[in-house]
Amino acid sequence: MARDRRIAFVRAAQSVGLSLDAIRAALATLPGGRTPTREDWARLSASWRPLLDERIAALTRLRDRLDGCIGCGCLSLSQCALYNPGDRAGQRGPGARRLLDDLPAG
């Protein structure tokens, strides 16, 4: 029974996007390796909230930028907020910077 509850704990933590390393670390905080209780889950999930909020914000930004990119169809690396924010490639010089910068000097 205790093993089943630990597996359920791991699956619930994975379902919110936590890595196995993060889950292992959380389980290690339990005294004597006991089965997580409702109070344990409440404490641990509260500690994960900032991480989840950060991921949600990052995904929201990505979604909003992706919609804009698809909508305009510009395919311009000088304007693309996803692949070249602030025209970083243009600051390295003219031409196909992504290709030229990968070539060996010579």
C-alpha angles and dihedrals in degrees: 000000000000090000091053091052092051090050090050089050091052093048093048091050091048091050090063091051103262120150122239088247091057091047092048090051091050093050089049089063091064114099114252092354090281124167114279115257129210088262091052090052091049092051095044096043090051089055090051094051096090091051092049092046089052092050092048091051092049092049091047091052091048092049092049094048092045091053090053092048093050091044098055098036090204096142085196117150089198091061104026111118091194104052103020112023111186090006092277091166092055091054089063092060141271126314135038096333095176090058099034094049090055094054119095115250115259 
